[in-house]
């Protein structure tokens, strides 16, 4: 069983209890990378710690984003900070259709998506995974088909993930209300539709396999897997 731990305090205080209970914690960060241009939206990226070195590299990146990368109160990473050294020991997920590859595919810019893929693979090698997501958001179906095709054509590893925001569907409205309070918005505001959907819950394997049945495939020897099964096997991190 895997559980993503996103708080450094939770990492220090909770991993021992999780391991004792038979839960393998995956320690990581869902982050934003600043893109050039005043109006350009940041792109999403996900880092998972593969080992202790990766944990140290991640804490360095997160710390730097808070100290040097603040944008309107939101910590951002800079592309100039991404290097083979800074990403050592990290498994990197593409960020779904909000990542740079996903944005390129969504705009029909396959050449742009391929350049982004090549850049990440040059930095991370086989520790980079294309994310396939089907949570019911607008444009996600077309993106999923395009990213699976990209993985097949380039021999890249792909990973089916779920953008979990809360435990059950019953928590959706409370989650959106908290987001509105944080953003100073109202539930009726149009941008809210992009923040979450009621299917962004922890789901059983039967539900996940039903959502993405064609993701049970192989891409030139790389298995396209569900959730975070392969990274879970690759992770070997103990924080004391």
C-alpha positions as CSV (number, residue, x, y, z in Angstrom):
1,X,0.0,0.0,0.0
2,X,1.3,3.4,-0.9
3,X,0.6,6.8,0.6
4,X,1.9,10.1,-0.7
5,X,3.2,12.3,2.2
6,X,3.5,15.9,1.1
7,X,4.3,17.7,4.4
8,X,7.9,17.7,5.7
9,X,6.5,17.6,9.2
10,X,4.4,14.6,8.3
11,X,7.5,13.0,6.8
12,X,9.4,13.3,10.0
13,X,6.6,12.4,12.3
14,X,4.5,10.0,10.3
15,X,6.6,7.7,8.3
16,X,7.6,5.4,11.2
17,X,3.9,4.9,12.1
18,X,3.0,4.2,8.5
19,X,5.8,1.6,8.1
20,X,4.7,-0.1,11.4
21,X,1.2,-0.3,10.0
22,X,2.4,-2.0,6.8
23,X,2.0,1.2,4.7
24,X,4.8,2.2,2.4
25,X,5.0,6.0,2.3
26,X,5.8,7.7,-1.0
27,X,7.3,11.1,-0.1
28,X,6.8,13.8,-2.8
29,X,5.7,17.2,-3.9
30,X,3.2,18.4,-6.4
31,X,4.9,21.6,-7.6
32,X,4.6,24.4,-10.2
33,X,7.3,25.6,-12.6
34,X,7.2,29.2,-13.8
35,X,7.0,29.6,-17.5
36,X,8.4,32.5,-19.5
37,X,6.0,35.4,-20.2
38,X,3.9,37.6,-17.9
39,X,0.6,35.9,-18.7
40,X,1.9,32.3,-19.1
41,X,0.4,29.9,-16.7
42,X,2.8,27.8,-14.6
43,X,3.1,24.1,-15.5
44,X,2.7,21.3,-13.0
45,X,5.3,18.7,-12.1
46,X,5.4,15.9,-9.5
47,X,8.5,14.7,-7.7
48,X,8.7,11.5,-5.7
49,X,11.7,10.7,-3.5
50,X,13.4,7.5,-4.7
51,X,16.0,7.4,-1.9
52,X,17.6,9.6,0.8
53,X,19.6,11.6,-1.8
54,X,16.3,12.4,-3.6
55,X,14.7,13.6,-0.4
56,X,17.6,15.9,0.2
57,X,17.5,17.2,-3.4
58,X,13.7,17.8,-3.1
59,X,14.0,19.7,0.2
60,X,16.6,21.9,-1.5
61,X,14.3,22.6,-4.4
62,X,11.3,23.3,-2.2
63,X,13.3,25.6,0.1
64,X,14.6,27.5,-2.8
65,X,11.1,27.9,-4.3
66,X,9.9,29.5,-1.0
67,X,13.0,31.7,-0.6
68,X,13.5,32.8,-4.3
69,X,10.5,31.7,-6.3
70,X,7.5,33.4,-4.7
71,X,5.0,34.7,-7.2
72,X,1.9,36.3,-5.6
73,X,2.4,34.2,-2.5
74,X,2.8,31.0,-4.4
75,X,6.2,29.2,-4.4
76,X,7.4,28.4,-7.9
77,X,10.3,26.5,-9.3
78,X,12.5,27.9,-12.1
79,X,13.5,25.8,-15.1
80,X,17.1,27.0,-14.6
81,X,17.1,25.1,-11.3
82,X,16.4,21.8,-13.1
83,X,19.6,19.8,-13.7
84,X,20.7,16.2,-13.6
85,X,22.3,16.9,-10.2
86,X,19.3,18.7,-8.7
87,X,17.0,15.8,-9.8
88,X,19.2,13.0,-8.6
89,X,17.3,10.4,-6.6
90,X,13.9,11.7,-7.7
91,X,11.1,10.0,-9.7
92,X,9.4,12.7,-11.9
93,X,5.8,12.6,-13.1
94,X,4.8,14.8,-16.0
95,X,2.0,16.6,-14.2
96,X,-0.9,15.3,-16.4
97,X,-2.5,17.7,-18.8
98,X,-1.4,20.7,-16.6
99,X,2.2,19.8,-17.2
100,X,4.3,21.2,-20.0
101,X,3.9,18.1,-22.1
102,X,0.2,18.1,-21.5
103,X,-0.2,21.7,-22.4
104,X,1.6,21.1,-25.7
105,X,-0.6,18.1,-26.5
106,X,-3.8,20.0,-25.5
107,X,-2.9,22.8,-27.9
108,X,-2.1,20.4,-30.7
109,X,1.6,21.2,-30.5
110,X,3.0,17.7,-30.7
111,X,6.4,19.1,-31.6
112,X,6.4,21.2,-28.4
113,X,5.3,18.2,-26.3
114,X,8.1,16.1,-27.8
115,X,10.7,18.7,-27.0
116,X,9.5,18.8,-23.4
117,X,9.6,15.0,-23.2
118,X,13.2,14.9,-24.6
119,X,14.2,17.6,-22.1
120,X,12.9,15.7,-19.1
121,X,14.3,12.4,-20.2
122,X,17.7,14.0,-20.7
123,X,17.5,15.2,-17.0
124,X,15.9,12.1,-15.5
125,X,16.4,9.1,-17.8
126,X,14.1,6.2,-17.0
127,X,12.9,8.0,-13.8
128,X,10.5,10.1,-15.8
129,X,6.9,9.0,-16.4
130,X,4.1,10.5,-18.5
131,X,0.9,10.8,-16.5
132,X,-2.4,9.5,-17.9
133,X,-5.4,10.9,-16.0
134,X,-9.2,10.5,-16.4
135,X,-11.0,12.3,-13.7
136,X,-13.7,13.7,-16.0
137,X,-12.3,17.2,-16.5
138,X,-12.8,19.0,-19.8
139,X,-10.2,18.1,-22.4
140,X,-8.8,15.2,-20.3
141,X,-10.0,12.4,-22.6
142,X,-8.3,13.9,-25.7
143,X,-5.1,14.5,-23.7
144,X,-5.1,10.9,-22.4
145,X,-5.3,9.5,-25.9
146,X,-2.6,11.8,-27.1
147,X,-0.2,11.1,-24.3
148,X,-0.6,7.3,-24.6
149,X,0.2,7.7,-28.3
150,X,3.3,9.8,-27.5
151,X,4.5,7.1,-25.0
152,X,4.1,4.4,-27.7
153,X,5.9,6.4,-30.4
154,X,8.8,7.4,-28.2
155,X,9.1,4.3,-26.0
156,X,8.5,6.3,-22.9
157,X,7.1,5.0,-19.6
158,X,3.6,6.1,-18.8
159,X,1.7,6.0,-15.5
160,X,-2.1,6.1,-14.8
161,X,-2.7,8.4,-11.9
162,X,-5.6,9.9,-10.1
163,X,-5.5,13.6,-9.0
164,X,-6.7,12.9,-5.5
165,X,-7.9,15.9,-3.5
166,X,-10.2,14.4,-0.9
167,X,-11.2,10.9,0.5
168,X,-14.8,10.6,-0.7
169,X,-17.2,12.3,-3.1
170,X,-19.1,13.6,0.0
171,X,-16.0,15.8,0.8
172,X,-16.1,17.6,-2.6
173,X,-18.3,20.6,-1.6
174,X,-16.4,21.2,1.6
175,X,-13.1,21.0,-0.3
176,X,-14.3,23.6,-2.8
177,X,-15.6,25.9,-0.1
178,X,-12.2,25.8,1.6
179,X,-10.5,26.6,-1.8
180,X,-12.9,29.6,-2.2
181,X,-12.1,30.9,1.3
182,X,-8.4,30.6,0.5
183,X,-8.7,32.3,-2.9
184,X,-11.3,34.9,-1.9
185,X,-13.6,33.5,-4.5
186,X,-17.2,32.3,-4.6
187,X,-18.6,28.9,-5.5
188,X,-20.3,30.3,-8.5
189,X,-17.0,31.6,-10.0
190,X,-16.3,30.0,-13.3
191,X,-12.6,29.3,-12.6
192,X,-13.7,26.9,-9.9
193,X,-14.5,24.2,-12.5
194,X,-10.8,23.8,-13.1
195,X,-9.8,23.3,-9.5
196,X,-11.2,19.9,-8.8
197,X,-13.9,17.4,-9.7
198,X,-16.0,15.2,-7.5
199,X,-14.2,12.1,-8.8
200,X,-10.8,13.3,-7.4
201,X,-11.1,10.8,-4.6
202,X,-9.2,7.8,-3.3
203,X,-10.6,5.0,-5.5
204,X,-10.5,1.2,-5.4
205,X,-8.4,-0.7,-8.0
206,X,-11.6,-1.9,-9.7
207,X,-12.8,1.6,-10.3
208,X,-9.4,2.8,-11.5
209,X,-9.1,-0.1,-13.9
210,X,-12.6,0.6,-15.3
211,X,-11.8,4.2,-15.9
212,X,-8.6,3.5,-17.9
213,X,-8.9,-0.1,-19.3
214,X,-6.8,0.6,-22.3
215,X,-3.9,1.7,-20.1
216,X,-3.2,-2.0,-19.5
217,X,-0.6,-2.1,-22.2
218,X,3.1,-2.1,-22.8
219,X,5.1,0.5,-24.6
220,X,8.3,-0.9,-26.1
221,X,8.9,-3.0,-22.9
222,X,7.8,-0.3,-20.5
223,X,4.6,-1.3,-18.7
224,X,1.9,1.4,-18.5
225,X,0.8,0.9,-14.9
226,X,-1.9,2.0,-12.6
227,X,-1.6,4.7,-9.9
228,X,2.0,4.6,-8.6
229,X,2.7,0.9,-8.6
230,X,6.1,1.0,-10.4
231,X,7.5,4.0,-8.4
232,X,6.3,2.3,-5.3
233,X,8.6,-0.7,-6.1
234,X,11.4,1.6,-7.0
235,X,11.3,3.7,-3.8
236,X,13.6,2.8,-1.0
237,X,13.6,5.7,1.4
238,X,13.9,5.7,5.2
239,X,13.8,9.1,7.0
240,X,15.1,8.9,10.6
